[in-house]
Amino acid sequence: MQEKLFPGFQAVRAAGADGVTIAGVMGGAGPPLLLLHGHPQTHAIWHKVTPTLQRHFTVVALDLRGYGDSSKPPGAPDHANYSKRTMAADMLAAMHSLGFARFRVMAHDRGARVAHRLLADHPQAVERAVLLDIAPTLAMYEGTTEVFARAYWHWFFLIQPAPLPERLIEADPAAYLRDVMGRRSAGLAPFDPRALAEYARCLALPGTAHGICEDYRASAGIDLEHDRLERDAGRLVDTPLLALWGAQGVVQRCFDPLREWRKVAARVEGESLPCGHYIPEEAPEALLARALPFLQG
């Protein structure tokens, strides 16, 4: 997969925060740029934009813990080892182990939630960040409506106590993948079959179903505690931030993303792009046109 989707890149394995291994690929030249994926995918989401990005950056595309070929530890009782705080610490440790103390970030979906916590907890490490198709986690949970709950049904399915959702996903991982991704606005048409095959391979790996459920369980619990502490203390992210979202997506339909990001970040700009949720695969050219000048700023 690496050779087909990321020609010229090398596979990497780096140490995470607490003994986990973080897997991914690295290539290109220039200042470091960390790329983080969403659910139920892997770093393969970036294959359409890395040919351009690698001409400007040393690109490091990593799999979150619980996803792809990264470690999938059993969840703690409070799900803290899948909190976005811990997952952000993974990325900081991985980048340090690869030789990068300070870097830029572009992240989608679950990876964007990890990147948000990276900005909040480790502002000295990130020069600027692009977050794709999310509003802040706390805003989305506190603003949940029937329309949102029906569209993002997996948010409420995956947080059910183990092992119910794990057992159902493991019964047919490929069907779960098709249902979650194919029911979005663009269907499955935007996805390269090689990338879909990679997502299916990784979703079927032992521990992946549990890892992704723990990611969501943490977001519905300990992550909200962390976010409320930030809000109550009046702390704002001060890193330059670009928020982009799909004009045909649920985030635009149910929230005002830019307004919500301005509640938690001091220097934020953003807009919608002409696509649905999976921006790097649905609208790679539009993403590069908007994100690349910002990342180079």
N, C-alpha and C positions, 0 to 999 in steps of 0.2 A: 504493500500500500504506500509506504513512504516513497519508494522510487517512482511510483506511478503518479501520485498526487503531489509530491514535493520533490521533484527532481533537483539534485544538487544539494539537498539538505541531508544532515546526518541525524540519526536517532540519538537521543540523549536520555539518560536516567540520572536524576539528581535527588539528593536527600531532602526530604520535607521537614516538617517542624518537629515531629515526635517519633522518628524512626520509620516513617513511611517513605516509599520511593515514588517520585513523580516522574512520569514518562512523557516524552514528546519528541519534537524535532527542532533543529536549529540550522539556520543558513543565512546567507547574505553578508553584507558588510555595512559598517556604520554604527551609529549609536544603537543601544539595545532597545528592542520593542517586544514586550511580553503580550502574547495573544491568549485569551481564555475563552473557552467554549461554553455552550449551554446544554440543556437537557432535551432529549436523551442522546446527546451526540458526543463527539470527541474533538480533539484539535483538528481533525480533518475538515471541519467547517471552513477553514481559512484557505483551502487550496486554490480558490479562484482569485484571491487577492494577494497571495504571497509572491507570485511572479513580479508584481510591481513593487510591493513593499520591500523585497529583498534587495532592490537596487538602491534603497535609501537607508535601510536599517539592518542590523543584525537581528533577525527575527527569531524569537523563541516562542514556539507554540506548544503549550503544555496541557496535559490532561489533569483535571481536578481529581483529588482523592475520591475514590468511589466510582470513578469513570474511566473509560478507556483502558490503558495498560498501567495506570497508576495503582498504588496499593488500595485495598478495600478492607480496612480494619473493621471488626465488629463495632457497632455503635455502643457508646456509653449509655447508662441509664438516663442521663439528662441530655443526651445527643451532643454534648459539648465537643466531642472530637470530630463532629461534622459541622460545627458552627462556622459561620463565615469568618469569624476571628481566627479560628484554627486553620481554615483553608487559606486565608490570606497569609498567615504565618508560613504555611507550606510554600507558597509562591515566593515569598521573601527569601526563605532559606534556599529554595531551589535556584533562584537567580544569583544569590550570593555564591553558591557552590559552583555555578557556571562562570563566575568572575565578574558579575555585574552588581554593584552596590546601589546604583541609581539608574532608572530606566523609565521608559514610557509604557503605557498600557492601552490596549484596545480589547474590549471584552463584551461578550454577548450573553444575555439571559442569565443563567446561574453564575456564569463567570463574571458577569457585570456586578452581581451582588457581592461576590468575593472581592472584586476590584474596589467597590464602594468601601468595604471594610478595610482594605489595604490602604486606601486614601485616609481613612479616619484614624487608623492605628499606627500607620508608618508613613506619615506625610513626607518625611525626609527622603524616602526611597523613590517616590514617583514624581517625575517632572510634569507630566500632563496625562490626561486620560480621556478615552472615548468609550462611552457606555451605550450599548445597543439594546433597544426595545425593552426597557424596563422603566418603571417608576420605583422610588425607594420601597423596600419591602414593607416597612411599617405603614406607609401611606396606602399600599395596595391592600393589606389585610384590614386596616381600619376603614377603608373605603369600599369594602366588598359589597356588591349588590347581587341580585339574582342573575342579572345579565353576565356579570363577571364570573360568578360561581359556575354557571352553566358552560361558559367558554373555557375557563381554566379549571375544569373538573378534576384534572390530575393533581392540582394543589391539595385538594381535600381527600382524594383517594390515597395518595402516597403517604400522608401523615397518619393513616390508620395504624393501630398497634401491630407490631410484627407478630406473626409472619403472614398476615392476610395479604397485603398487597404484594409482598415478595413472592408468595406462592402463585398468585395469579399471573404476575409478569413472567416468572420462570416457566410457567406452563407453555407459553408461546411468545418468546421475546420478540420475534420478528413481527408478529401481529400487533403487539403493543407499540412497537416502533411505527408501523404503518398507521395505526389509529391515531397516535398522538401527533405525528408530523403531517399525515395526510389529511387530517380534518381542518387544518389551518386554511387560510384564504387562498393560497396558491396550490394546494394539493401537493402531490409528490413530484410534479413536473420540474421544479427548479433543481432537483438533486441529481448529481452525477451518480450513475449506478455503482461506481467504485466507492464513492463516499457512503452511499446507503449500505453497501455490503460491509464496510468497515464499522458503521454504527451497529449493524445487526450482529457482527462478530463480537464486538465488545459488550453489547448488552447481554449476550448469552454467556459471558465469562462468569465463573463462580464468584459470588460476592457482589456483582454489579447491581442486581436488583435491590439488595440490602443497602448498598452504598447510596444509591440514588434516593431511596426512601429516607435514609438517615439525613441526607442533605435537606430534604423538605421538612422532615420532623424538626430539625434544628431551626429552620426558618420560621416555623410556626410557634416556636417556644423561646429558646435561649437567644436566638438572633433578635427577636422583638425586645427582649429585656435589654440587650446591648444598645439597640437603637433608641429605646425610650430614655436610657441614661444619657445618651448623647443629646437628645432633644431637650430633656429637662435641664441639662447643664448649659444649654444654649451654644453648644459647640458646633461650628460649621466647618466643612471641608474647605480648605483654602487652595488646593491644587487647581490649576486651570482644567475645566471639565467641559467636554462636548457631549451632550446627550442627543442621540438620534433614535428615531423610532419609525415603524412602518405605518404609512397612512392608511393601509387596509387592515391593520392589526387591532387586537383587543386592547392593547395599552392606550392607543389613541381613542378608541371607542368609549372606554370606561373611565379614563383619567385625563388630567391635563399635565402631561409629563414635565414640561418645562417649569410650570408653576410649582410642582412638587419638588423638583430638584433645587429650585431656588430657595426652598425652605431649609435645605440641608447643606447647600454649597454656596460659598461666597462669590465664586467666579465661574459662572456657568452660562453657556450658550447652547442653542440646539434648535432642531426642527425635524419635521417628518420627511421621510424619503418615500418614493413611489413604489411601495412593495408591502408585503406582509411582515410576519414575525422574523423570518430567517434571512435577515438582511445580507450577510456575507455571501449567501448562495443565491438569493433572489435578485439582488441589485448590487453586484460587486462594483460595477463602474460608478454608480451613483455614490456608493459608500466611499470609494477611493477619492472621488472628486471633492467630497466634503471633508473627509477625515485626514487625508494626507497633508494638505496645507496646515491644518491644525496641529498635527503631530510634529511637523517640521518647525513649527513656530518657536 
